[in-house]
């Protein structure tokens, strides 16, 4: 009886963890909106351009305004 | 583009594509500004714009279409997401209003 109770408790715990994980994954999927807003510092980055040359955002500090246009995928309407 | 250059701005396109793919894309659509590769999605995560796309029941993490205008002191001046980020007019307007030097 005790053993049965324990296994039920374990099953419930497993279900709860599974549920929480699922909920977390779903929430994760929805988090696509940036938390950055006007007035925040833009996080610095180093990325390769289309000629394999490194571009540092910080190189433009004090020199140029920068427009960062994130797009979904090349060769698509995105 | 000319308006942006006149307002002392540079433009970068950013996606998860490889530099080779981006270069072919740049040649195809004739863009003159650099296209940057965030292949490990590091910048997308840092900027909080990783979005899950479902393609034939498989999930993929790609960029949410977003445009940021960053001024010369490194401060974000505007953020536009999804459909409104397609039209560059607002980014141009923001850049034009920023101090020249």
Backbone of each chain as nested JSON, in Angstrom:
{
  "chains": [
    {"id": "A", "residues": [
      {"number": 1, "name": "UNK", "atoms": {"N": [0.836, -1.203, 0.0], "CA": [0.0, 0.0, 0.0], "C": [0.87, 1.253, 0.0]}},
      {"number": 2, "name": "UNK", "atoms": {"N": [1.901, 1.147, 0.879], "CA": [2.831, 2.28, 0.963], "C": [3.569, 2.442, -0.358]}},
      {"number": 3, "name": "UNK", "atoms": {"N": [3.963, 1.268, -0.898], "CA": [4.709, 1.292, -2.157], "C": [3.85, 1.891, -3.28]}},
      {"number": 4, "name": "UNK", "atoms": {"N": [2.563, 1.508, -3.281], "CA": [1.647, 2.008, -4.314], "C": [1.514, 3.533, -4.204]}},
      {"number": 5, "name": "UNK", "atoms": {"N": [1.39, 3.98, -2.945], "CA": [1.264, 5.425, -2.703], "C": [2.488, 6.156, -3.195]}},
      {"number": 6, "name": "UNK", "atoms": {"N": [3.644, 5.538, -2.946], "CA": [4.904, 6.164, -3.355], "C": [4.995, 6.264, -4.871]}},
      {"number": 7, "name": "UNK", "atoms": {"N": [4.578, 5.173, -5.541], "CA": [4.689, 5.195, -7.01], "C": [3.715, 6.203, -7.61]}},
      {"number": 8, "name": "UNK", "atoms": {"N": [2.551, 6.341, -6.963], "CA": [1.595, 7.356, -7.441], "C": [2.189, 8.756, -7.262]}},
      {"number": 9, "name": "UNK", "atoms": {"N": [2.82, 8.953, -6.099], "CA": [3.434, 10.253, -5.826], "C": [4.528, 10.548, -6.842]}},
      {"number": 10, "name": "UNK", "atoms": {"N": [5.321, 9.511, -7.147], "CA": [6.41, 9.688, -8.125], "C": [5.848, 10.004, -9.508]}},
      {"number": 11, "name": "UNK", "atoms": {"N": [4.774, 9.293, -9.858], "CA": [4.154, 9.518, -11.164], "C": [3.622, 10.943, -11.255]}},
      {"number": 12, "name": "UNK", "atoms": {"N": [3.001, 11.393, -10.164], "CA": [2.479, 12.763, -10.129], "C": [3.62, 13.78, -10.258]}},
      {"number": 13, "name": "UNK", "atoms": {"N": [4.714, 13.497, -9.544], "CA": [5.867, 14.4, -9.598], "C": [6.405, 14.475, -11.019]}},
      {"number": 14, "name": "UNK", "atoms": {"N": [6.492, 13.288, -11.669], "CA": [7.002, 13.241, -13.038], "C": [6.094, 14.032, -13.973]}},
      {"number": 15, "name": "UNK", "atoms": {"N": [4.762, 13.862, -13.762], "CA": [3.793, 14.59, -14.587], "C": [3.935, 16.097, -14.395]}},
      {"number": 16, "name": "UNK", "atoms": {"N": [4.114, 16.49, -13.126], "CA": [4.24, 17.916, -12.822], "C": [5.463, 18.504, -13.511]}},
      {"number": 17, "name": "UNK", "atoms": {"N": [6.588, 17.759, -13.377], "CA": [7.817, 18.234, -14.024], "C": [7.6, 18.333, -15.524]}},
      {"number": 18, "name": "UNK", "atoms": {"N": [6.952, 17.288, -16.077], "CA": [6.683, 17.277, -17.517], "C": [5.821, 18.464, -17.92]}},
      {"number": 19, "name": "UNK", "atoms": {"N": [4.803, 18.738, -17.103], "CA": [3.889, 19.843, -17.396], "C": [4.625, 21.175, -17.35]}},
      {"number": 20, "name": "UNK", "atoms": {"N": [5.43, 21.339, -16.289], "CA": [6.17, 22.599, -16.144], "C": [7.118, 22.794, -17.322]}},
      {"number": 21, "name": "UNK", "atoms": {"N": [7.785, 21.687, -17.703], "CA": [8.722, 21.767, -18.829], "C": [7.985, 22.173, -20.101]}},
      {"number": 22, "name": "UNK", "atoms": {"N": [6.795, 21.568, -20.299], "CA": [6.014, 21.884, -21.495], "C": [5.595, 23.351, -21.496]}},
      {"number": 23, "name": "UNK", "atoms": {"N": [5.116, 23.793, -20.342], "CA": [4.69, 25.189, -20.233], "C": [5.87, 26.115, -20.501]}},
      {"number": 24, "name": "UNK", "atoms": {"N": [7.031, 25.76, -19.903], "CA": [8.223, 26.581, -20.106], "C": [8.599, 26.636, -21.574]}},
      {"number": 25, "name": "UNK", "atoms": {"N": [8.502, 25.475, -22.249], "CA": [8.857, 25.424, -23.667], "C": [7.904, 26.291, -24.483]}},
      {"number": 26, "name": "UNK", "atoms": {"N": [6.601, 26.234, -24.121], "CA": [5.624, 27.037, -24.86], "C": [5.855, 28.527, -24.644]}},
      {"number": 27, "name": "UNK", "atoms": {"N": [6.156, 28.857, -23.381], "CA": [6.417, 30.269, -23.107], "C": [7.659, 30.723, -23.852]}},
      {"number": 28, "name": "UNK", "atoms": {"N": [8.644, 29.819, -23.859], "CA": [9.878, 30.11, -24.557], "C": [9.598, 30.414, -26.024]}},
      {"number": 29, "name": "UNK", "atoms": {"N": [8.678, 29.618, -26.594], "CA": [8.357, 29.782, -28.001], "C": [7.737, 31.145, -28.262]}},
      {"number": 30, "name": "UNK", "atoms": {"N": [7.033, 31.649, -27.241], "CA": [6.355, 32.922, -27.449], "C": [7.28, 34.116, -27.199]}},
      {"number": 31, "name": "UNK", "atoms": {"N": [8.365, 33.864, -26.452], "CA": [9.267, 34.974, -26.157], "C": [10.072, 35.298, -27.411]}},
      {"number": 32, "name": "UNK", "atoms": {"N": [9.477, 36.125, -28.236], "CA": [10.179, 36.542, -29.438], "C": [10.268, 38.054, -29.457]}},
      {"number": 33, "name": "UNK", "atoms": {"N": [9.629, 38.66, -28.466], "CA": [9.66, 40.118, -28.409], "C": [10.843, 40.563, -27.573]}},
      {"number": 34, "name": "UNK", "atoms": {"N": [11.584, 41.484, -28.091], "CA": [12.77, 41.939, -27.397], "C": [12.408, 42.682, -26.125]}},
      {"number": 35, "name": "UNK", "atoms": {"N": [13.28, 42.567, -25.131], "CA": [13.091, 43.338, -23.899], "C": [13.852, 44.652, -23.99]}},
      {"number": 36, "name": "UNK", "atoms": {"N": [14.646, 44.786, -25.065], "CA": [15.384, 46.04, -25.25], "C": [14.416, 47.118, -25.719]}},
      {"number": 37, "name": "UNK", "atoms": {"N": [14.641, 48.326, -25.255], "CA": [13.767, 49.422, -25.686], "C": [14.593, 50.688, -25.884]}},
      {"number": 38, "name": "UNK", "atoms": {"N": [13.971, 51.673, -26.459], "CA": [14.661, 52.939, -26.685], "C": [15.215, 53.458, -25.367]}},
      {"number": 39, "name": "UNK", "atoms": {"N": [16.464, 53.882, -25.388], "CA": [17.112, 54.375, -24.176], "C": [18.086, 53.371, -23.58]}},
      {"number": 40, "name": "UNK", "atoms": {"N": [17.916, 52.076, -23.958], "CA": [18.855, 51.044, -23.485], "C": [20.133, 51.082, -24.308]}},
      {"number": 41, "name": "UNK", "atoms": {"N": [21.232, 50.611, -23.702], "CA": [22.467, 50.444, -24.464], "C": [22.304, 49.223, -25.37]}},
      {"number": 42, "name": "UNK", "atoms": {"N": [22.767, 49.329, -26.61], "CA": [22.725, 48.187, -27.522], "C": [23.857, 47.237, -27.149]}},
      {"number": 43, "name": "UNK", "atoms": {"N": [23.557, 45.968, -26.87], "CA": [24.639, 45.031, -26.542], "C": [25.65, 44.948, -27.693]}},
      {"number": 44, "name": "UNK", "atoms": {"N": [26.927, 44.965, -27.348], "CA": [27.959, 44.892, -28.389], "C": [27.97, 43.489, -28.992]}},
      {"number": 45, "name": "UNK", "atoms": {"N": [28.457, 43.383, -30.223], "CA": [28.592, 42.049, -30.834], "C": [29.737, 42.054, -31.834]}},
      {"number": 46, "name": "UNK", "atoms": {"N": [30.195, 40.871, -32.14], "CA": [31.167, 40.649, -33.209], "C": [30.58, 39.579, -34.11]}},
      {"number": 47, "name": "UNK", "atoms": {"N": [30.36, 39.936, -35.373], "CA": [29.776, 38.98, -36.318], "C": [30.547, 39.02, -37.624]}},
      {"number": 48, "name": "UNK", "atoms": {"N": [30.466, 37.93, -38.395], "CA": [31.117, 37.894, -39.708], "C": [30.194, 38.479, -40.758]}},
      {"number": 49, "name": "UNK", "atoms": {"N": [30.751, 39.346, -41.605], "CA": [29.932, 39.88, -42.697], "C": [29.967, 38.917, -43.882]}},
      {"number": 50, "name": "UNK", "atoms": {"N": [29.337, 39.309, -44.982], "CA": [29.233, 38.395, -46.12], "C": [30.549, 38.221, -46.88]}},
      {"number": 51, "name": "UNK", "atoms": {"N": [31.622, 38.863, -46.386], "CA": [32.969, 38.591, -46.932], "C": [33.859, 37.97, -45.862]}},
      {"number": 52, "name": "UNK", "atoms": {"N": [33.263, 37.371, -44.848], "CA": [33.972, 36.702, -43.756], "C": [34.851, 37.67, -42.974]}},
      {"number": 53, "name": "UNK", "atoms": {"N": [34.483, 38.923, -42.941], "CA": [35.236, 39.93, -42.189], "C": [34.471, 40.227, -40.898]}},
      {"number": 54, "name": "UNK", "atoms": {"N": [35.219, 40.331, -39.779], "CA": [34.557, 40.595, -38.505], "C": [34.051, 42.032, -38.426]}},
      {"number": 55, "name": "UNK", "atoms": {"N": [32.849, 42.17, -37.927], "CA": [32.259, 43.498, -37.689], "C": [31.944, 43.619, -36.207]}},
      {"number": 56, "name": "UNK", "atoms": {"N": [32.49, 44.641, -35.569], "CA": [32.189, 44.894, -34.158], "C": [31.268, 46.101, -34.084]}},
      {"number": 57, "name": "UNK", "atoms": {"N": [30.164, 45.96, -33.388], "CA": [29.255, 47.112, -33.236], "C": [29.995, 48.279, -32.582]}},
      {"number": 58, "name": "UNK", "atoms": {"N": [30.871, 47.954, -31.615], "CA": [31.568, 49.016, -30.854], "C": [32.486, 49.873, -31.737]}},
      {"number": 59, "name": "UNK", "atoms": {"N": [32.866, 49.351, -32.92], "CA": [33.711, 50.14, -33.827], "C": [33.008, 51.416, -34.308]}},
      {"number": 60, "name": "UNK", "atoms": {"N": [31.681, 51.424, -34.231], "CA": [30.922, 52.564, -34.758], "C": [30.567, 53.58, -33.674]}},
      {"number": 61, "name": "UNK", "atoms": {"N": [30.93, 53.236, -32.423], "CA": [30.668, 54.129, -31.295], "C": [31.371, 55.46, -31.514]}},
      {"number": 62, "name": "UNK", "atoms": {"N": [30.624, 56.526, -31.404], "CA": [31.197, 57.854, -31.58], "C": [31.412, 58.242, -33.03]}},
      {"number": 63, "name": "UNK", "atoms": {"N": [31.067, 57.333, -33.972], "CA": [31.326, 57.624, -35.394], "C": [30.051, 57.655, -36.242]}},
      {"number": 64, "name": "UNK", "atoms": {"N": [29.254, 56.595, -36.127], "CA": [28.087, 56.467, -36.999], "C": [26.866, 56.019, -36.208]}},
      {"number": 65, "name": "UNK", "atoms": {"N": [25.691, 56.425, -36.684], "CA": [24.463, 55.792, -36.218], "C": [24.378, 54.446, -36.931]}},
      {"number": 66, "name": "UNK", "atoms": {"N": [23.801, 53.465, -36.28], "CA": [23.747, 52.125, -36.871], "C": [22.302, 51.636, -36.917]}},
      {"number": 67, "name": "UNK", "atoms": {"N": [21.888, 51.164, -38.085], "CA": [20.575, 50.532, -38.213], "C": [20.803, 49.026, -38.274]}},
      {"number": 68, "name": "UNK", "atoms": {"N": [20.263, 48.291, -37.324], "CA": [20.377, 46.836, -37.298], "C": [19.065, 46.25, -37.784]}},
      {"number": 69, "name": "UNK", "atoms": {"N": [19.091, 45.649, -38.967], "CA": [17.863, 45.082, -39.538], "C": [17.967, 43.559, -39.48]}},
      {"number": 70, "name": "UNK", "atoms": {"N": [17.34, 42.977, -38.473], "CA": [17.342, 41.511, -38.349], "C": [16.292, 40.943, -39.288]}},
      {"number": 71, "name": "UNK", "atoms": {"N": [16.7, 39.982, -40.125], "CA": [15.732, 39.339, -41.021], "C": [15.72, 37.836, -40.773]}},
      {"number": 72, "name": "UNK", "atoms": {"N": [14.633, 37.195, -41.184], "CA": [14.418, 35.795, -40.82], "C": [15.414, 34.878, -41.525]}},
      {"number": 73, "name": "UNK", "atoms": {"N": [15.387, 34.856, -42.834], "CA": [16.276, 33.984, -43.607], "C": [16.563, 34.611, -44.972]}},
      {"number": 74, "name": "UNK", "atoms": {"N": [17.787, 34.371, -45.456], "CA": [18.12, 34.822, -46.807], "C": [17.299, 34.03, -47.832]}},
      {"number": 75, "name": "UNK", "atoms": {"N": [17.071, 34.618, -48.977], "CA": [16.362, 33.973, -50.099], "C": [14.908, 33.636, -49.789]}},
      {"number": 76, "name": "UNK", "atoms": {"N": [14.35, 34.296, -48.786], "CA": [12.93, 34.091, -48.519], "C": [12.283, 35.467, -48.442]}},
      {"number": 77, "name": "UNK", "atoms": {"N": [10.981, 35.446, -48.351], "CA": [10.267, 36.714, -48.191], "C": [10.494, 37.264, -46.788]}},
      {"number": 78, "name": "UNK", "atoms": {"N": [11.011, 36.377, -45.893], "CA": [11.238, 36.792, -44.512], "C": [12.336, 37.827, -44.424]}}
    ]},
    {"id": "B", "residues": [
      {"number": 1, "name": "UNK", "atoms": {"N": [18.282, 54.245, -48.698], "CA": [19.701, 54.069, -48.36], "C": [20.456, 55.389, -48.408]}},
      {"number": 2, "name": "UNK", "atoms": {"N": [20.195, 56.137, -49.479], "CA": [20.872, 57.431, -49.621], "C": [20.515, 58.341, -48.448]}},
      {"number": 3, "name": "UNK", "atoms": {"N": [19.24, 58.281, -48.046], "CA": [18.783, 59.111, -46.926], "C": [19.49, 58.71, -45.637]}},
      {"number": 4, "name": "UNK", "atoms": {"N": [19.699, 57.399, -45.484], "CA": [20.378, 56.926, -44.274], "C": [21.842, 57.352, -44.278]}},
      {"number": 5, "name": "UNK", "atoms": {"N": [22.487, 57.227, -45.434], "CA": [23.884, 57.646, -45.516], "C": [24.013, 59.137, -45.241]}},
      {"number": 6, "name": "UNK", "atoms": {"N": [23.04, 59.888, -45.753], "CA": [23.056, 61.333, -45.538], "C": [22.897, 61.661, -44.058]}},
      {"number": 7, "name": "UNK", "atoms": {"N": [22.218, 60.785, -43.322], "CA": [22.023, 61.043, -41.894], "C": [23.132, 60.403, -41.071]}},
      {"number": 8, "name": "UNK", "atoms": {"N": [24.251, 60.076, -41.741], "CA": [25.428, 59.565, -41.042], "C": [25.164, 58.211, -40.38]}},
      {"number": 9, "name": "UNK", "atoms": {"N": [24.413, 57.367, -41.068], "CA": [24.1, 56.046, -40.519], "C": [24.653, 54.94, -41.419]}},
      {"number": 10, "name": "UNK", "atoms": {"N": [25.003, 53.827, -40.802], "CA": [25.333, 52.623, -41.561], "C": [24.251, 51.59, -41.274]}},
      {"number": 11, "name": "UNK", "atoms": {"N": [24.068, 50.684, -42.225], "CA": [23.028, 49.667, -42.078], "C": [23.669, 48.291, -42.096]}},
      {"number": 12, "name": "UNK", "atoms": {"N": [23.209, 47.417, -41.203], "CA": [23.615, 46.018, -41.231], "C": [22.365, 45.154, -41.244]}},
      {"number": 13, "name": "UNK", "atoms": {"N": [22.336, 44.191, -42.169], "CA": [21.308, 43.156, -42.113], "C": [21.89, 42.018, -41.29]}},
      {"number": 14, "name": "UNK", "atoms": {"N": [21.081, 41.366, -40.482], "CA": [21.584, 40.277, -39.639], "C": [20.62, 39.099, -39.696]}},
      {"number": 15, "name": "UNK", "atoms": {"N": [21.174, 37.901, -39.937], "CA": [20.35, 36.679, -39.9], "C": [21.236, 35.513, -39.482]}},
      {"number": 16, "name": "UNK", "atoms": {"N": [20.653, 34.311, -39.439], "CA": [21.422, 33.128, -39.044], "C": [22.106, 32.473, -40.236]}},
      {"number": 17, "name": "UNK", "atoms": {"N": [21.96, 33.06, -41.425], "CA": [22.566, 32.462, -42.617], "C": [24.088, 32.539, -42.558]}},
      {"number": 18, "name": "UNK", "atoms": {"N": [24.754, 31.687, -43.311], "CA": [26.216, 31.7, -43.363], "C": [26.684, 32.904, -44.172]}},
      {"number": 19, "name": "UNK", "atoms": {"N": [27.939, 33.34, -44.001], "CA": [28.455, 34.443, -44.827], "C": [28.338, 34.134, -46.318]}},
      {"number": 20, "name": "UNK", "atoms": {"N": [28.563, 32.872, -46.7], "CA": [28.477, 32.5, -48.118], "C": [27.049, 32.682, -48.643]}},
      {"number": 21, "name": "UNK", "atoms": {"N": [26.076, 32.207, -47.864], "CA": [24.672, 32.355, -48.266], "C": [24.298, 33.83, -48.313]}},
      {"number": 22, "name": "UNK", "atoms": {"N": [24.737, 34.579, -47.301], "CA": [24.426, 36.005, -47.264], "C": [25.039, 36.749, -48.441]}},
      {"number": 23, "name": "UNK", "atoms": {"N": [26.242, 36.318, -48.847], "CA": [26.879, 36.999, -49.968], "C": [26.115, 36.752, -51.267]}},
      {"number": 24, "name": "UNK", "atoms": {"N": [25.692, 35.501, -51.445], "CA": [24.891, 35.18, -52.632], "C": [23.574, 35.959, -52.598]}},
      {"number": 25, "name": "UNK", "atoms": {"N": [22.985, 36.068, -51.417], "CA": [21.725, 36.806, -51.241], "C": [21.94, 38.289, -51.543]}},
      {"number": 26, "name": "UNK", "atoms": {"N": [23.053, 38.832, -51.031], "CA": [23.363, 40.246, -51.263], "C": [23.496, 40.528, -52.756]}},
      {"number": 27, "name": "UNK", "atoms": {"N": [24.178, 39.606, -53.474], "CA": [24.35, 39.796, -54.923], "C": [23.016, 39.689, -55.638]}},
      {"number": 28, "name": "UNK", "atoms": {"N": [22.185, 38.754, -55.187], "CA": [20.898, 38.549, -55.845], "C": [19.986, 39.767, -55.706]}},
      {"number": 29, "name": "UNK", "atoms": {"N": [19.91, 40.299, -54.48], "CA": [18.979, 41.416, -54.289], "C": [19.664, 42.772, -54.442]}},
      {"number": 30, "name": "UNK", "atoms": {"N": [20.989, 42.737, -54.625], "CA": [21.708, 43.972, -54.923], "C": [21.854, 44.924, -53.755]}},
      {"number": 31, "name": "UNK", "atoms": {"N": [21.948, 44.395, -52.525], "CA": [22.14, 45.311, -51.403], "C": [23.603, 45.749, -51.331]}},
      {"number": 32, "name": "UNK", "atoms": {"N": [23.798, 46.96, -50.889], "CA": [25.154, 47.5, -50.817], "C": [25.669, 47.489, -49.379]}},
      {"number": 33, "name": "UNK", "atoms": {"N": [24.797, 47.255, -48.413], "CA": [25.252, 47.217, -47.022], "C": [25.604, 45.779, -46.622]}},
      {"number": 34, "name": "UNK", "atoms": {"N": [26.459, 45.623, -45.592], "CA": [26.886, 44.277, -45.194], "C": [25.749, 43.457, -44.584]}},
      {"number": 35, "name": "UNK", "atoms": {"N": [25.791, 42.162, -44.842], "CA": [24.863, 41.225, -44.197], "C": [25.684, 40.396, -43.217]}},
      {"number": 36, "name": "UNK", "atoms": {"N": [25.284, 40.412, -41.96], "CA": [26.052, 39.74, -40.905], "C": [25.434, 38.388, -40.544]}},
      {"number": 37, "name": "UNK", "atoms": {"N": [26.322, 37.452, -40.193], "CA": [25.888, 36.089, -39.866], "C": [25.92, 35.841, -38.371]}},
      {"number": 38, "name": "UNK", "atoms": {"N": [24.762, 35.581, -37.811], "CA": [24.703, 35.195, -36.403], "C": [24.435, 33.689, -36.364]}},
      {"number": 39, "name": "UNK", "atoms": {"N": [25.435, 32.944, -36.824], "CA": [25.219, 31.502, -37.004], "C": [24.992, 30.753, -35.695]}},
      {"number": 40, "name": "UNK", "atoms": {"N": [25.573, 31.241, -34.595], "CA": [25.332, 30.547, -33.318], "C": [24.203, 31.199, -32.508]}},
      {"number": 41, "name": "UNK", "atoms": {"N": [23.496, 32.124, -33.147], "CA": [22.308, 32.774, -32.548], "C": [22.612, 33.537, -31.261]}},
      {"number": 42, "name": "UNK", "atoms": {"N": [23.888, 33.852, -31.056], "CA": [24.296, 34.534, -29.838], "C": [23.673, 35.931, -29.743]}},
      {"number": 43, "name": "UNK", "atoms": {"N": [23.751, 36.666, -30.839], "CA": [23.235, 38.038, -30.834], "C": [21.704, 38.024, -30.769]}},
      {"number": 44, "name": "UNK", "atoms": {"N": [21.105, 37.085, -31.489], "CA": [19.638, 36.978, -31.449], "C": [19.164, 36.756, -30.022]}},
      {"number": 45, "name": "UNK", "atoms": {"N": [19.893, 35.892, -29.281], "CA": [19.52, 35.624, -27.885], "C": [19.731, 36.875, -27.042]}},
      {"number": 46, "name": "UNK", "atoms": {"N": [20.881, 37.528, -27.262], "CA": [21.191, 38.709, -26.455], "C": [20.178, 39.832, -26.691]}},
      {"number": 47, "name": "UNK", "atoms": {"N": [19.733, 39.945, -27.931], "CA": [18.755, 40.982, -28.256], "C": [17.321, 40.494, -28.014]}},
      {"number": 48, "name": "UNK", "atoms": {"N": [17.194, 39.232, -27.61], "CA": [15.877, 38.692, -27.25], "C": [14.919, 38.553, -28.406]}},
      {"number": 49, "name": "UNK", "atoms": {"N": [15.435, 38.221, -29.577], "CA": [14.542, 38.153, -30.737], "C": [14.64, 36.818, -31.463]}},
      {"number": 50, "name": "UNK", "atoms": {"N": [14.964, 35.771, -30.669], "CA": [14.931, 34.426, -31.235], "C": [13.476, 33.986, -31.268]}},
      {"number": 51, "name": "UNK", "atoms": {"N": [12.995, 33.587, -32.431], "CA": [11.588, 33.208, -32.545], "C": [11.48, 31.778, -33.071]}},
      {"number": 52, "name": "UNK", "atoms": {"N": [10.507, 31.031, -32.553], "CA": [10.331, 29.657, -32.985], "C": [9.383, 29.606, -34.176]}},
      {"number": 53, "name": "UNK", "atoms": {"N": [9.851, 28.99, -35.244], "CA": [9.034, 28.82, -36.441], "C": [8.744, 27.338, -36.619]}},
      {"number": 54, "name": "UNK", "atoms": {"N": [7.503, 27.013, -36.914], "CA": [7.128, 25.624, -37.11], "C": [7.025, 25.336, -38.609]}},
      {"number": 55, "name": "UNK", "atoms": {"N": [7.909, 24.484, -39.092], "CA": [7.899, 24.132, -40.513], "C": [7.716, 22.624, -40.626]}},
      {"number": 56, "name": "UNK", "atoms": {"N": [6.614, 22.21, -41.205], "CA": [6.282, 20.798, -41.345], "C": [6.479, 20.047, -40.031]}},
      {"number": 57, "name": "UNK", "atoms": {"N": [5.921, 20.608, -38.971], "CA": [5.892, 20.026, -37.629], "C": [7.249, 19.963, -36.946]}},
      {"number": 58, "name": "UNK", "atoms": {"N": [8.262, 20.578, -37.514], "CA": [9.543, 20.688, -36.826], "C": [9.743, 22.142, -36.43]}},
      {"number": 59, "name": "UNK", "atoms": {"N": [10.377, 22.345, -35.284], "CA": [10.578, 23.714, -34.821], "C": [11.988, 24.214, -35.094]}},
      {"number": 60, "name": "UNK", "atoms": {"N": [12.061, 25.465, -35.512], "CA": [13.346, 26.089, -35.822], "C": [13.437, 27.45, -35.127]}},
      {"number": 61, "name": "UNK", "atoms": {"N": [14.609, 27.768, -34.623], "CA": [14.836, 29.075, -33.988], "C": [15.515, 30.016, -34.97]}},
      {"number": 62, "name": "UNK", "atoms": {"N": [14.776, 30.996, -35.433], "CA": [15.34, 31.995, -36.329], "C": [15.034, 33.373, -35.763]}},
      {"number": 63, "name": "UNK", "atoms": {"N": [15.446, 34.386, -36.472], "CA": [15.235, 35.745, -35.97], "C": [13.787, 36.176, -36.123]}},
      {"number": 64, "name": "UNK", "atoms": {"N": [13.321, 36.906, -35.131], "CA": [12.101, 37.685, -35.292], "C": [12.525, 38.907, -36.103]}},
      {"number": 65, "name": "UNK", "atoms": {"N": [11.753, 39.254, -37.118], "CA": [12.121, 40.426, -37.904], "C": [12.027, 41.686, -37.031]}},
      {"number": 66, "name": "UNK", "atoms": {"N": [13.156, 42.325, -36.819], "CA": [13.221, 43.47, -35.91], "C": [14.246, 44.47, -36.42]}},
      {"number": 67, "name": "UNK", "atoms": {"N": [13.939, 45.736, -36.3], "CA": [14.897, 46.775, -36.68], "C": [15.202, 47.654, -35.464]}},
      {"number": 68, "name": "UNK", "atoms": {"N": [16.5, 47.78, -35.172], "CA": [16.95, 48.661, -34.098], "C": [17.708, 49.831, -34.713]}},
      {"number": 69, "name": "UNK", "atoms": {"N": [17.492, 51.01, -34.2], "CA": [18.345, 52.146, -34.554], "C": [19.203, 52.453, -33.332]}},
      {"number": 70, "name": "UNK", "atoms": {"N": [20.532, 52.41, -33.524], "CA": [21.477, 52.651, -32.433], "C": [22.224, 53.941, -32.751]}},
      {"number": 71, "name": "UNK", "atoms": {"N": [22.22, 54.868, -31.805], "CA": [22.882, 56.144, -32.094], "C": [24.396, 56.043, -31.841]}},
      {"number": 72, "name": "UNK", "atoms": {"N": [25.078, 57.151, -32.06], "CA": [26.546, 57.118, -31.988], "C": [27.076, 56.83, -30.592]}},
      {"number": 73, "name": "UNK", "atoms": {"N": [26.27, 57.057, -29.577], "CA": [26.742, 56.744, -28.231], "C": [26.382, 55.309, -27.835]}},
      {"number": 74, "name": "UNK", "atoms": {"N": [25.84, 54.544, -28.775], "CA": [25.537, 53.135, -28.498], "C": [24.183, 52.925, -27.86]}},
      {"number": 75, "name": "UNK", "atoms": {"N": [23.363, 53.981, -27.833], "CA": [22.044, 53.894, -27.206], "C": [20.983, 53.597, -28.27]}},
      {"number": 76, "name": "UNK", "atoms": {"N": [20.094, 52.662, -27.933], "CA": [19.002, 52.312, -28.85], "C": [18.018, 53.479, -28.923]}},
      {"number": 77, "name": "UNK", "atoms": {"N": [17.71, 53.898, -30.146], "CA": [16.783, 55.02, -30.334], "C": [15.399, 54.558, -30.751]}},
      {"number": 78, "name": "UNK", "atoms": {"N": [15.342, 53.409, -31.432], "CA": [14.018, 52.896, -31.776], "C": [14.067, 51.396, -31.99]}},
      {"number": 79, "name": "UNK", "atoms": {"N": [12.944, 50.739, -31.722], "CA": [12.795, 49.299, -31.912], "C": [11.508, 49.072, -32.681]}},
      {"number": 80, "name": "UNK", "atoms": {"N": [11.605, 48.351, -33.789], "CA": [10.397, 48.016, -34.551], "C": [10.377, 46.52, -34.774]}},
      {"number": 81, "name": "UNK", "atoms": {"N": [9.238, 45.895, -34.515], "CA": [9.146, 44.454, -34.66], "C": [8.133, 44.05, -35.716]}},
      {"number": 82, "name": "UNK", "atoms": {"N": [8.357, 42.859, -36.243], "CA": [7.484, 42.203, -37.201], "C": [7.127, 43.104, -38.377]}},
      {"number": 83, "name": "UNK", "atoms": {"N": [5.841, 43.181, -38.71], "CA": [5.442, 43.84, -39.956], "C": [5.961, 45.279, -40.055]}},
      {"number": 84, "name": "UNK", "atoms": {"N": [5.958, 45.995, -38.929], "CA": [6.363, 47.399, -38.999], "C": [7.858, 47.536, -39.284]}},
      {"number": 85, "name": "UNK", "atoms": {"N": [8.619, 46.437, -39.068], "CA": [10.053, 46.5, -39.32], "C": [10.391, 46.357, -40.809]}},
      {"number": 86, "name": "UNK", "atoms": {"N": [9.381, 46.015, -41.625], "CA": [9.645, 45.849, -43.064], "C": [9.903, 47.2, -43.709]}},
      {"number": 87, "name": "UNK", "atoms": {"N": [9.094, 48.173, -43.335], "CA": [9.201, 49.5, -43.924], "C": [10.307, 50.299, -43.234]}},
      {"number": 88, "name": "UNK", "atoms": {"N": [11.319, 50.724, -43.979], "CA": [12.458, 51.412, -43.35], "C": [12.208, 52.883, -43.051]}},
      {"number": 89, "name": "UNK", "atoms": {"N": [11.031, 53.398, -43.421], "CA": [10.796, 54.85, -43.293], "C": [10.999, 55.374, -41.88]}},
      {"number": 90, "name": "UNK", "atoms": {"N": [10.522, 54.594, -40.893], "CA": [10.665, 55.067, -39.525], "C": [12.131, 55.12, -39.109]}},
      {"number": 91, "name": "UNK", "atoms": {"N": [12.895, 54.07, -39.456], "CA": [14.329, 54.053, -39.131], "C": [15.018, 55.256, -39.773]}},
      {"number": 92, "name": "UNK", "atoms": {"N": [14.629, 55.553, -41.001], "CA": [15.204, 56.707, -41.698], "C": [14.849, 57.994, -40.955]}},
      {"number": 93, "name": "UNK", "atoms": {"N": [13.579, 58.092, -40.553], "CA": [13.115, 59.294, -39.851], "C": [13.871, 59.472, -38.539]}},
      {"number": 94, "name": "UNK", "atoms": {"N": [14.064, 58.362, -37.81], "CA": [14.775, 58.425, -36.527], "C": [16.21, 58.889, -36.756]}},
      {"number": 95, "name": "UNK", "atoms": {"N": [16.874, 58.292, -37.746], "CA": [18.269, 58.647, -38.037], "C": [18.393, 60.11, -38.45]}},
      {"number": 96, "name": "UNK", "atoms": {"N": [17.439, 60.555, -39.224], "CA": [17.499, 61.921, -39.73], "C": [17.388, 62.933, -38.604]}},
      {"number": 97, "name": "UNK", "atoms": {"N": [16.626, 62.541, -37.552], "CA": [16.44, 63.465, -36.428], "C": [17.64, 63.488, -35.484]}},
      {"number": 98, "name": "UNK", "atoms": {"N": [18.474, 62.456, -35.537], "CA": [19.62, 62.392, -34.621], "C": [20.636, 63.471, -34.97]}},
      {"number": 99, "name": "UNK", "atoms": {"N": [21.346, 63.972, -33.924], "CA": [22.346, 65.005, -34.203], "C": [23.405, 64.511, -35.189]}},
      {"number": 100, "name": "UNK", "atoms": {"N": [23.84, 65.416, -36.046], "CA": [24.759, 65.028, -37.123], "C": [26.128, 64.602, -36.593]}},
      {"number": 101, "name": "UNK", "atoms": {"N": [26.673, 65.37, -35.684], "CA": [28.034, 65.041, -35.236], "C": [28.074, 64.931, -33.727]}}
    ]}
  ]
}
